[in-house]
Amino acid sequence: MRTPEEFTEEVFAAHEGGKLSLTPTARIDNADDLAHVYTPGVAQVCTAIAEKPELARHYTVKSNTVAVVTDGTAVLGLGNIGALASLPVMEGKAALFQRFAGVDAWPVPLSTTDVDDIVKIVEAIAPAYAGINLEDISAPRCFEIEARLREKLDIPVFHDDQHGTAVVCLAALINALRVVGKSPENVRVVVNGVGAAGVSIIRLLSLYGVRDIIGVDRQGALGVFTEETVANQGQEWVRKHTNPHGISGDIHEVIRDADVFIGVSGPHVIDATDVASMASNPIIFAMANPVPEIDPSVARGIARIVATGRSDYPNQINNVLVFPGLFRGLLDAHATTIDDGMLLAVAHALAGLIDNPTEDNVIVSAFDERAAKAVAGAVVKYVDRMKDK
């Protein structure tokens, strides 16, 4: 496998001039075309939308456009690099939207980290979009920003770092548990890293039926005994609703006898001794990027199943399996909201793409063309079902 340094020249070449462009879909070849697309004809469409706002979904880009909004405070493994430096990532995200689901997404990096400012700006630009994808915004601000925007806007708001990660993680876990012959209500899951992704994973696993989950941060395990060290509302939920047996200690203590380790933290958090101390047929999801919580080659020698966020090992847990198809479904269904039930339905749809999971095949490839279609279909069905209730 080539190292990142060996790709340097090719990477910069791929980014030269940016990775996106705007192409008109209407012909503008003569005076009549110009009169239809712009003045005077456009006034008729503007007037119609002013009278019936719902027509914007039919006669404007709003029908298929998502804003990829960030403040650049939690970019990939780079941290707080600012709005401008985050632009290549947001362009890449937008390109993936189009490549995998035909969704026209556009990067919107904001040169502010103030929660009130971000909420006001996104609310102000929302008329042009049918969905908002929040990206790489640090916790705990990301929780408040998402919650406030969901309350204010009549279009779906989705923080991919939280919910996209949780959905694909659960999809892989559903199949991993099938392989090892264990049920969600009888396993102990340890989640290392109780930030945006960790909190969302824990909430979705709980909804799925996992009863014994322990969240671990730098101070150790969270539980009813950690009231004074809880940092934000997400961790407060974890403290109150998990760790039923009141287990305390650091990750090396908490991982003992656990069935599943899920890492969304940082490199080299656990080692071979820790994996060996787990229950039989341990499952390791070491998802930190680019360096996982444990060397995958080491973990694969001990654990029954190993998944990472990397493409050079089997079982890549990649958010691209979720967000393009999710928004495709949201746009097609003219959905206005996203809830946990929808996310659970999407996880089941992704897991169901594998009929007979194996140790090295618990989640489909990012390039499996069925993924976006299955996710979009699950969203549309869920929205229709909710409308009938």
N, C-alpha and C positions, 0 to 999 in steps of 0.2 A: 504494500500500500504506500502510495506516495505521501510525503510529508506536506504540511501546509506551505512550507517555504518553497517547495518545488512547483507550486501552482502560481506563484506570485505574478509572473509576467502574464500568464493566461487570465488570471483574475482581473488584473487592471485593464487588460484589453477588452474583457467582457463588459466592463463598466464604463468604458470610454463613451462620453456623450450621454450617459444615463441609459436606463434600461426600459424606458417608456416613451411613447409618443401619442399624439392625438390625431386620429384620422377621421375626417368627415364621413358620415354614412349617407348623406344626401348629395346628389349630383349638383355641381355648380359650374356648368359649362357654357351657359348663355344668360341673356337678360331675363328670360322667363324663369330659369332656375333661381337666379338671384332674387327675383321678386317673390318667389315661393318661400325660399329659405330665410330670407331677411325681409327688409321692407319693400313693398307695403304688406305683403301677405302675412308675415309673422304676427301682425297686430290682431288678426282674426283669432289666431291660436291663443295669444295672450288674453284676449277678452273672454274666450271660452273658459280658460283656466281660472280667471278671476271670478267667473260666475259659478264654476264647478271645479274646485281645487283637485278633486280626485282624477280629473282628466290629465293632470301632470304626469301620472304614471303611464299614460298611453302616448303622450305627444312630446315628452322630453326625456333627457338622459336619466331622470329620476327613476325610471323603470328598471335600471340595471346598474346603478352606481352606488359604491360604498366608499366612505372616507376612512382611510387608515390614519388614525390620529395618535400622535405621540408627543411627549415633551423631552424625549431622549434621556430619561433619568435611569433606565434599567435595560440597556440595550444588550441583547444576547449575553455573552460572557464578558462584555466590555464595561458594564456599569453606566455611570452618569457621564456620558460623553457629549451631551447637549443635542439640541434640535438639528442643527446643520449636519453634524457628523452622523446622525442617525438616518439621514436621507437615503443612503444606499440600501439600508435594511428595509425601509418602508417601500422603496421602489421595488425591491425584490419581492416583498409581500404582495404588492399590487400585481406584479407579473405572475405570481403563482395563482392568484385569484382568477386571472384571465386564462392561464394555461390549463388549469384543472377544472374550471367550472364556467368559463365564459362570462365571468363577472367583471365589469369595468370598475376597478378600484383605483383610488388616487391618493398618494401620500400627502398628509397634512401635518408636518412637524410644526410645533408651536414653540415660540421663543419665550415661554413662561412656564414656571413650575407651580404657580399659585392655583390652588384648587378652584377658587371662585372664578378666576380668569378663564381657566380651561373650560369650565362648565358654561360660562357665558359665551365664549367663542364658538364652541361646538353647537350650542343652541342656536346661535346666530347663522351658522353656515348650513344647518340641517335641511333647509328647504331644497337644496340641490341633490340631496342623497336619500336613498331608501334604506340605508343602514349605516351604523357607525361601528367600526372595528377599532377598539382601543388597543394600543400596542406599546409594550416596553415602558410602562409608567410604574414607578416604584411603589411598593407597599409602605405604609397603609393608605396612601393617598388614592391609589387605584380603586380601593373599595368604595370610598366616598364618591369619587368622580362617576363611577359606573352607576351607583345607586341613585345619585341625583339626576343624572342624564336619563336613566330609565323612567324616572318619575316625571320628568319634564317633556320628553319627546314622544311623538306618536310613531316612531320608527324603532326597530330593534337596535339595542346597544349591547355589544359583546366584547368582553376583554379576553382576548385569545390566550394570553399568558396564563390566566386562571383556568378558564373553562375549556379551551381547546386541549390543553394539557390533560385536564381531568378526564375528558371524554375518551381520548385515545388511550390513556393509561387504564381506564376501566375496561375498555374493549379488549386490550391485551390481557388484563387480569382475568376476565371472564373465561377466555380460552386457556390461559395458564392453569387455572383451577381445574378445568376439565381434564387437562393432561395429567395432573398429579392426583386427581380423584378426590379433591377436597371441596367443601361447600362454603359459601361466603359466611354463613352464620357460625361456622365452627373454626375459622382461622383467626390468627392474630396477625394484624398488619401494622408494621412500624413505618411511619412516614417521617423521614429526616429532612427538615426544612419546612417551617411553618410560615412561609411567606404567602404571596398571592397564589402561586400554583399549589403549594401544599395544602392550604386551607380549602381550596376548591376540590382537590382530589379527595380529601377527607370527607367533605360534605357529600360528594357524589357516591363514594364508596358506602357511606352510611345509608344513603337512599337506596342503594342496590341491595343492602341487607347484611353488610359486614358489621358485626356487633362489637368486635374487639379491635379498636384502632388506637394506636398511641402516636401522638405527634411529638417530635423531638426537635428542639431548637438548640442554639448555642448554650443555653443554660441547663439543658436537659429535658426530660419528659414533661409534658404539660398535663395537668389534671386539676382536680378541685383543690389540691394543696399548693397551687402556684399562682394564687390570686395576685400577689404583689409584683410578679415578674411579667405578667401578660402585657404585651406591647400595643395591641390594637383590637378592634372589634372582631376581626377574623379569628385571632388567637383566643379571644374571650369565648367565642362559640365553641372552639375546639376544647378549651378547658372544661366547659360545662357539659359537653355532650360526648366525650370520648374517655378512653382509659378507665373502663369500668372497674378494674381491679386495683386502681390506685398505685400503679407501678411507677417508681421514681428512679432517677439515675441518668447517666449519660448514655449515648448511643451504644457504647460497648456493653453496658449492663442491660439496657432495654431490649437489645436485639436477641438476647438469649431466649431460645425456645419459640421465637417468632416464626411464623410460616412464610411471611412475605416481608421483604424490605423494599421500600420505594424511596429513592433518593431524588430530591429536587433542591439540592443544597450546593455542594462544591466538591472539588477533587479529593480523593484519598481519605474519605471519612471513615471507611471500614476496611478491614483486611481479611485475609484467609481465615484467621482464627475466629473472627466474628461470624463469618458464614458457617464455619464448622460448628459453632455453638447453637445454630438455629435448629428448628424442628426438622423432621425428616422431609426429604424432597423440597428443600428450600427454593423460593422464588426470589430472584434479585432483579429489580428494575433500577439500574444505576443511570439516571437520566441527565445528570449534569453534563454540560457541553462547554468546551470541547473535551475536557478531561473528566471522566465519570468518577463516582464516589469510590469505586474500586476498579482496578485493572480488569477489564472483561475477560482476558485470557486466564487470569487467576481465578476469578469467580466461576468461570465455566468448568474449571477442574473440580469444583466442589458442589455448586448448586445444581439443581435439576434443570432450572430454566433461568436464563439471563437475557435481559433486554436492556438496551441503551438508547440514547438519542442519536447514535452515530450510524452512518451508512456502511461502515466497513465490518460490521458484525451482524449476525441474524437478529431478527426482532427489533427493528428500529421503530421506536415510539416517536412519531413525527406528527406535529400539529397540522401539516398539510393534508393529512387524511381527514381533517375535520372542517376547518374554516371555509374552504372554497365551496364544498357541497352544502354546508350549513347555510351560508348566505344565498346560494342558488335556490335552496328550498324556501328560505325566508322571502326572497324577492318574488318567486313564482307564486307563493301563497298570499302575497301582500300582507305578510305578518307585521304586527306592530310591537310584539314583545317576545322575549325568550324566558323560559323558566326551567327549573331543574328537571321537570318531567320530560321536556323536549330533549334535554341533554342526555338523559337516561335512554330515551328511545333511540337516539343517534348512536350511543355506545353499543346497544344491542344490535343495531343494524350493521355496524362495522364488524363486530365480533362474528356475526352470522355469515360473513363472507367466506369464512374458513369452515368447511364441513368437518374435517378431521384434523384438528390442531396437533402439532407435535412440539417437541422441545425447541426446535429451531424455526417454528412457524406458528406463532400465536397472534400475529397481527400482519395484515397484508402490506405489500410494498407501497411506498408513496406513489409509484407509477402504475398501480393497479387501476385501470380505467373504471372499474366497477365502484370504487370507493365514493367518489363525489356523487355519482348517481344514487347509490344506496343511501347516503346521508341526506341528500336533497329529498329523496322519496320519503324517508322517515319523517323529515320535518313537515312536508306537505300533509302527510297522513295525520300527524299529530295536530297540526293547526286545524284541519278539517274536523277532527274528532272533538277538539275543544269548542269549535263553533256549534257543534250539535248538542253540546251539554247545556 
